Each structure stands twice: as structure tokens, then as C-alpha cells.
Amino acid sequence: MRSRLPFLAMSREVEAALAANRPVVALESTLLAHGLPWPQNLAVGLQAEQEVRNAGAVPATIAVFSGRIHVGLDADTLETVARSPHVFKASAADLGPILASRKDAATTVSATVVAAARAGISVMATGGIGGVHRGDTHDVSCDLTTLAQEPVAVVSAGAKVILDLPATLEVLETLGVPVVGIATSDFPAFYTQKSGLPVLHRVENPEDAASLLRSHFALFPGRGALLCNPIPEADALPDALVSQALATALQAAEQARVKGKALTPFLLSKIAEATGSQSTKANLALVLHNARVAGQIAVALCKEPPVD
């Protein structure tokens, strides 16, 4: 590994791609460590990287080891993360303490965005971002504030359906983070294509998304954007099934008094139980779809813009 900053260790492939202005897509590692069971988690991590490669970009999965942020993991290191279910789940706010203590950590969206920005990567893919939790407007994921502070475009299937989606959109608006639908004018709801909440901006393809990002980053060089990529229709779950499973999961969380970092994985696991693992299959499909589209956007963003 080579580093640009003392705490940043980039793989040779990622460093070479960035130096040559070739497209790179950042990927989080929390899905590997906390989102799925072994060995499914490793398979999905490898598949997500392959989707990025198939689009013509270089994948850069990010994790923290022994006081350094690693940007771009080899197959052995990916497996190490996938086999570490008790590794720390790091958000952006945790990175400083984790680096100082030289602990290992999987990165959430916010931590991945920070690492990507420090490395010079402007596109990231994830499943769904965090946001405002239902029933508690003070429980707000730092995914939102980090997006407002770092120049990275995050491709996701909207926000996780366990959240208060209207409140999440309101916070993004307050923070000045543009929310853009990719071939949709409706904010995606993770397992379903639509939430019933409109998005004000829409692009039809990766080239249009790249053009929008060029304008956005020129105006706001320190602010990110949220690109909403709905789950493919064939993989989406019925609205009624999701609503019923979510109600069951929320009730279970309240009874068990689960809060904080443990809440999201708890709710998602309960939804998986209630849907007979259909939600897990949908989650995998949207993660891979987002990786593919993020790769296409990164490729388009590296091309010279057309001259008027």
C-alpha cells in the first residue's frame, strides 16, 4: 500500500487510477461486517466490486486497520472484514478516535464518504443512506451532515425504509444537499421504487448525472449530492409486505429498547425474518445495481465535458 496522508493507505490500483484521472468508486465495508451473514457477505462484496469493474471503473472498498484508513482492499483483506462480525462500526465521528486507538473498523456511509473525499474519490455506492429515525427527530444519522460537508456523490436506493423519509428529505434540503432521481421523480424507499415523496431534480442517464455533478461541484466544491437509484422493478418488494414487516420490526425494537448504532441492523434483521428473507434478496439486488450505476457515473464524470 502507498499513502497520500499519514493515516491513508491506498492500494496501488486505486492510487494509479486516481493519478491517471481514471474512474474510481468508493464502497463501504459495513455491509460486509454487519449487514449480511458469512459467507454471503463476502460474495456480495466481491460482486459489488465486479459490478464497478464491469462499468469500467476501479472499486475502492474502504475499511480501517491498525490506525490507517485503507482505500481499496485485496481479496484476502475483504475476507478478513467479512469474517469480523464484531469489528467496530465506524461513522465519520468515530474515525479520529479509531485511528488514534489503532483499532479496526468497518466504515458506514459517512465514514466512507470522508475517506473517499480525502483520497480524491468523488463517487460512492451504497444500499441506502441513513437519516432521521422514526419517532425521534434527534436521532439523525451523520450521513446527512457528512454529505453536506464532503464533495462526494452517493448513489443509493434512497434512504433506508426504517427511517422517517419525509423528515430525512427535509434535513437534506436544510443542509443544501441536492437530491436527484436517476430516471425517477419519486424518492425511492429502499425495498420499493417509490415512497410517494417527490424529488425536485431528475436525470435520465449516467452522462446527465455527470453533467449535473460537474455543475454542482463547481459551485459547491465542499458539498456532496445524493443520487437516488431505485431498486430494479423485478427485485422490488410489494408495498404491503414491506409495511407489515416494518411495523413488526419497529414494535420488536421498542419492546427490546434497542437504540443507537444497534437499531438499524436490528430492524433490518427483523424485517428479513418477517419477509422470509425476501428483503435480504432485495437488499442485495439494489446494492449491486447501485454499484453498477455508480461505476457508469464515475466513468462519465472522468470524460471531458462536451464543448458548447
C-alpha positions, 0 to 999 in steps of 0.5 A: 500500500502507498499513502497520500496522508499519514493515516491513508493507505491506498492500494496501488490500483486505486492510487494509479487510477486516481493519478491517471484521472481514471474512474474510481468508486468508493464502497463501504465495508459495513455491509460486509461486517454487519449487514449480511451473514458469512459467507454471503457477505463476502460474495456480495462484496466481491460482486459489488466490486465486479459490478464497478469493474464491469462499468469500467471503473476501479472499486475502492472498498474502504475499511480501517486497520491498525490506525490507517484508513485503507482505500481499496482492499485485496481479496484476502483483506475483504475476507478478513472484514467479512469474517469480523462480525464484531469489528467496530462500526465506524461513522465519520465521528468515530474515525479520529478516535479509531485511528488514534486507538489503532483499532479496526473498523468497518466504515458506514456511509459517512465514514466512507464518504470522508475517506473517499473525499480525502483520497480524491474519490468523488463517487460512492455506492451504497444500499441506502443512506441513513437519516432521521429515525422514526419517532425521534427527530434527534436521532439523525444519522451523520450521513446527512451532515457528512454529505453536506460537508464532503464533495462526494456523490452517493448513489443509493436506493434512497434512504433506508425504509426504517427511517422517517423519509419525509423528515430525512428529505427535509434535513437534506434540503436544510443542509443544501444537499441536492437530491436527484432521481436517476430516471425517477421523480419519486424518492425511492424507499429502499425495498420499493421504487417509490415512497410517494415523496417527490424529488425536485431534480431528475436525470435520465442517464449516467452522462446527465448525472455527470453533467449535473455533478460537474455543475454542482461541484463547481459551485459547491466544491465542499458539498456532496449530492445524493443520487437516488437509484431505485431498486430494479422493478423485478427485485422490488418488494410489494408495498404491503409486505414491506409495511407489515414487516416494518411495523413488526420490526419497529414494535420488536425494537421498542419492546427490546429498547434497542437504540443507537448504532444497534437499531438499524441492523436490528430492524433490518434483521427483523424485517428479513425474518418477517419477509422470509428473507425476501428483503435480504434478496432485495437488499442485495439486488439494489446494492449491486445495481447501485454499484453498477450505476455508480461505476457508469457515473464515475466513468462519465464524470472522468470524460471531458465535458462536451464543448458548447 
